[in-house]
């Protein structure tokens, strides 16, 4: 059996590790955040577009407790360690970190990304950290949503399918 040479978990960093990593980056650091619970093509499209905006991509991931506060007791479907590991496996993602707060404002303030990217369900005015990023000369980019793709709709379909099979 051959040994696996590459481990995605090496890209999952604590906040202090991420800040140190950030200081070593010479190019444009791009930041995005979210729950990334059940990954779908819309997530991939946002990550691809975010990575195209700079030289490295940081994904900040809501912790399980944060997700429950924001989305209710039935979420997330996948735990934070699983979600972080899967995101870190993507080639376009350079670093993943967890954040406990309801918004990534504190993380954006210490990380000082050059670009903040969010999906089209946001406006530039509603993006947390946009003002701080622009004040440092950075940019805020809104990526159009991929039609028909959402974790909420996937969960609803799975529940409907499950209900149909148990009736």
N, C-alpha and C positions, 0 to 999 in steps of 0.2 A: 504494500500500500504506500502510495506516495504521500509525502507530507504537504499540507496546504501552506503555501508560501506567503499568502496575503491574508491579513485579518482585518476586517472592517472596524472592529472595536478599537483599533489604534487611532481612528479618527474621532472617537467619542471622547470629549475633553471636559474637565471641570472648568468652571469659570476662570479660575486663576491660571490653569494650563492654557486656556483659550487666549487670555490677555497676553501671556508670554509669547504664544504662537503668533498672535497678531503683530507684535512688535518685530518679529523676524520676517514679515512679509513686505516685499519691496513694491509690489504692484497694487492694483485696485482691489480692495476687499469688499465683496458683496455680501449682504446680510438679508436673510429672510427668516420668517418664523411661522409656526403654526402647530397644529395638533398632529397632522399627518397620521391619522388613525388607520383607516383602511386605504392603502395607497391605490390610486386610480390614474388614468391618463391625464386628468387635469393637474394632479400633483406633479407628474413628470414634466408636463408642459411648463409649469411655473418654475420648476427647478432648472430646466434647460434654458429658459429665457433669462433667469437670474444669473446663471453662470456665464452667459454670453455678455453680460454687462460689465465683467471685470476679469481679474486674473485668478481669484480664489473665491469660493462660496462657503459661507458659514450658514448653517441651518440651526436655529434655536428652536427647541422643542418644548412645548408645555409639558410639565410633569403631570402625572396621573391626578394628583390633588388639584392642580390648576384646571385641568380639563373637567373634572367633576364640578368644580365651582362654576365654570363657564357653560357647560353643556348638559349638566345633570348627572344623576347617580348611575345611569346606565352606560356612561362613556368614561374613559375610552374603552373600545373593544379590545385593543392590544395594549399591553403594558408599556411603560416608558422605555424600559431596557430593550424590548423587542423593537419598538418603533425607532429608537436611536440606532440600533444595529442595522436595520434594513436601510434607513436613510444613508448611513455611513458606507454601505456597500455600493451606492451609486457612484460612478466614475466622476460625475460633475460636482459632487459634494466633497469639499476639502476638510471640513470640520463640522462636528455636531456637538451641541451642548444643550443641557436641560436648563429650564428656568421655572422657578416655583411661583413667581409673581403672576398676576393676571395679565399683565402686559410686559413686553420686553424692554421697557424704557430704561431701567437701570443697566441692563446688559448693553444696550446700544450706547449709553453714555460712557461706559468703561471701555467698550470695544472700539468705538469710533470708526465704524465702517465708512467706506467711501460712497457706497451705494446701498440704499434700502429698497428692497423689492417686495411687493405684495400682489396678490391676485386681484382681479377685477371686481370683486365684491367690496373693495375698498376704494376710496377716493384719496387723492394726495392729502387732502385736509384731515382725513380720518386715520392716516397712518401714524401710529405711535413712533416717535423718534424722528419724524420728518423734519420738524423745525430745527432740531439739534444737528441733524445731518446736513441740512442746507446751510446752517450758520457756519459750519466748518468748511464750506465749499463743496460739499457732497451733493449727490443726486437722489431723487426718489423716483422709482419707476413702478407703474401699475401695469401688470400683465393681464390681458383680456382672459376671461374665464373660458374654459373649454366647454362648449354647450353640452348639457346633459350629464355632466360629471360632478357628483358630490358624494361625500361619505354619507350624509344624511339620507340621500335617495337610495344608496346601496343598502343601508341598514333597513330602510322601509321595505324595499323589495325582498330582502331576505326574510323579514318578519312575515310579509304577506305570503311568500312561498311556503314558509314553515306552517303558517296557519292553514293554508290550503291542503297541506299533506296530513295534518292532524284532524281535519274535520271528517 
